[in-house]
Amino acid sequence: PYVYNPGLPPTSGATSFLYPYLLAVGDLLGFRGLNLGMWAMQIGAVALALSAWQVYRIVVLVAPVWLAGIFAVAFALDGWIAWHFMSGMETGLVILFALLTVYAILSRRLRLGVVAMTLLALIRPEGGLLAVIAAAIVLLQVWRDAPVRGRYGIPPRWTWRREWLLLLIPVLVIGVQPLVNLLVTGSAVASGNAA
């Protein structure tokens, strides 16, 4: 694990925390050498299809179904988008988890949002920043919808609401990659970030 060049010590070479583990599943399934690129492209194809579905679900929240279908198809057939998803990198998963986060926020599905934000924070370091922003938006939604206002406009027992605890998950997960890097390599910083 974390050895990218045979015979050398472990290094935190991947900027993405989760993606190397997904690629390792392909290796376990027999995709080795250049064939691992086929596994990565399959991940990208599935992410593209699911992202187009998320675009549809987001647009249908605010527009007619026919318009949502047009947006989803335009998204899936756009060359720039397809290139990112089929590049073999984790970019498509970042887009998928970001779209899933947006959908969860707009449809006010807290648990789905927590899962999406957590995956977003694990897939890329900047996904952690997006997860924190999304968690803040959800907290503002909950605060605004609270029926009773206490002192200073803060709902009573605000500090004990389950949303606070659930939304801590994606925020705390931001520390997983630096912690694992520190334990495995002795450095908390991913070498891709350092470069």
C-alpha positions in Angstrom: 0.0 0.0 0.0 1.1 3.5 -0.9 4.2 2.1 -2.8 4.0 3.5 -6.3 7.5 2.4 -7.4 8.7 -1.1 -6.5 11.5 -1.1 -4.0 10.9 2.5 -2.7 9.3 3.4 0.6 5.6 4.3 0.8 4.7 7.8 -0.4 1.4 9.8 -0.3 1.5 10.0 -4.1 -2.2 10.3 -4.7 -4.0 13.6 -4.2 -7.3 11.7 -4.1 -7.8 9.6 -1.0 -10.6 7.3 -2.2 -9.8 6.9 -5.9 -6.7 4.6 -5.5 -8.8 2.3 -3.4 -11.4 2.1 -6.2 -8.6 1.4 -8.7 -7.3 -1.3 -6.4 -10.7 -3.1 -6.7 -10.1 -3.2 -10.5 -6.8 -4.8 -9.8 -8.4 -7.4 -7.6 -10.9 -8.1 -10.4 -8.0 -8.8 -12.8 -7.6 -5.4 -14.5 -3.8 -5.2 -14.5 -1.2 -3.2 -16.4 -2.7 -1.0 -19.1 -6.1 -2.9 -18.7 -6.5 -1.0 -15.4 -7.3 2.0 -17.6 -10.3 0.1 -18.9 -11.5 -0.3 -15.3 -10.9 3.5 -14.7 -13.0 4.2 -17.8 -15.8 2.0 -16.6 -15.8 3.9 -13.4 -16.0 7.1 -15.4 -18.8 5.8 -17.6 -20.9 4.8 -14.6 -20.2 8.2 -13.0 -21.2 10.0 -16.2 -24.5 8.1 -16.4 -25.3 8.7 -12.7 -24.3 12.4 -13.1 -26.6 12.9 -16.0 -29.4 11.3 -13.8 -28.5 13.8 -11.1 -28.7 16.7 -13.5 -32.2 15.5 -14.5 -33.2 15.2 -10.9 -31.9 18.6 -10.0 -33.6 20.4 -13.0 -36.9 18.6 -12.5 -37.1 20.2 -9.0 -37.4 23.6 -10.7 -38.5 23.0 -14.3 -40.7 20.8 -16.4 -39.7 17.2 -17.0 -39.0 17.7 -20.7 -36.6 20.5 -20.0 -34.8 18.3 -17.3 -34.4 15.6 -20.0 -32.9 18.1 -22.4 -30.4 19.3 -19.8 -29.5 15.7 -18.8 -28.9 14.7 -22.4 -26.9 17.9 -23.2 -24.8 17.2 -20.1 -24.1 13.6 -21.1 -23.2 14.4 -24.7 -21.0 17.4 -24.1 -17.5 16.6 -25.2 -15.7 18.5 -22.4 -17.8 16.7 -19.8 -17.3 13.3 -21.4 -13.6 13.8 -21.6 -13.3 14.5 -17.9 -15.4 11.4 -17.0 -13.4 9.2 -19.4 -10.0 10.5 -18.6 -9.2 7.8 -16.1 -9.0 10.3 -13.3 -11.4 10.9 -10.4 -12.8 14.1 -11.9 -16.1 12.4 -12.9 -16.6 11.1 -9.3 -16.0 14.6 -8.0 -18.7 15.9 -10.3 -21.1 13.1 -9.4 -20.7 13.6 -5.7 -21.0 17.4 -6.1 -24.2 17.0 -8.1 -25.6 14.5 -5.5 -24.8 17.0 -2.8 -26.7 19.8 -4.6 -29.7 17.5 -5.2 -29.7 16.5 -1.5 -29.6 20.1 -0.4 -32.4 21.2 -2.8 -34.6 18.3 -2.0 -33.8 18.6 1.7 -32.7 15.0 2.1 -30.3 15.2 5.1 -28.9 11.7 5.2 -28.3 11.5 1.4 -26.6 14.9 1.8 -24.3 13.6 4.5 -23.3 10.6 2.4 -22.7 12.7 -0.7 -20.7 15.3 1.3 -18.7 12.6 3.0 -17.8 11.0 -0.4 -17.0 14.4 -1.8 -14.6 15.1 1.0 -12.9 11.7 0.6 -12.5 11.9 -3.2 -10.6 15.2 -3.4 -9.1 17.7 -0.9 -11.1 20.5 -2.5 -14.2 18.3 -2.1 -13.7 18.8 1.6 -14.2 22.6 1.2 -17.3 22.0 -0.9 -18.6 19.6 1.8 -18.1 22.3 4.5 -19.9 24.9 2.4 -22.8 22.4 1.8 -23.0 21.5 5.5 -23.2 25.2 6.4 -26.1 25.6 3.8 -28.0 22.7 5.4 -27.5 24.2 8.8 -28.9 27.5 7.6 -31.9 25.7 6.1 -32.6 23.9 9.4 -32.1 27.1 11.4 -34.4 29.1 9.1 -37.1 26.4 9.3 -37.1 26.1 13.0 -40.6 27.0 14.2 -39.7 28.5 17.6 -37.0 31.2 18.1 -35.3 31.6 21.4 -33.0 34.3 22.6 -31.1 36.1 19.8 -33.2 34.3 17.2 -31.6 30.9 17.9 -34.0 28.0 18.3 -34.1 26.4 21.7 -31.9 23.3 22.1 -30.2 24.2 18.8 -26.9 22.7 20.0 -28.6 19.2 20.4 -30.2 18.9 17.1 -29.2 15.8 15.2 -28.3 17.8 12.1 -25.3 19.2 14.0 -24.0 15.7 14.7 -24.7 14.3 11.3 -23.1 17.2 9.5 -20.0 16.8 11.6 -19.3 13.5 9.7 -18.3 15.1 6.3 -16.4 17.9 8.2 -14.4 15.4 10.3 -13.7 13.1 7.3 -11.6 15.9 5.9 -8.9 14.8 8.4 -8.9 11.1 7.2 -6.4 11.5 4.3 -3.8 13.6 6.3 -4.1 11.2 9.2 -3.6 8.1 7.0 -0.8 9.8 5.1 0.9 10.6 8.4 0.6 7.1 9.7 1.8 5.4 6.5 4.4 7.9 5.2 5.3 10.2 8.0 3.9 13.2 6.2 0.4 14.5 6.4 0.6 16.3 3.1 -0.2 14.3 -0.1 2.8 14.6 -2.4 0.5 15.6 -5.3 -0.6 18.6 -3.2 3.0 19.4 -2.3 4.0 19.4 -6.0 
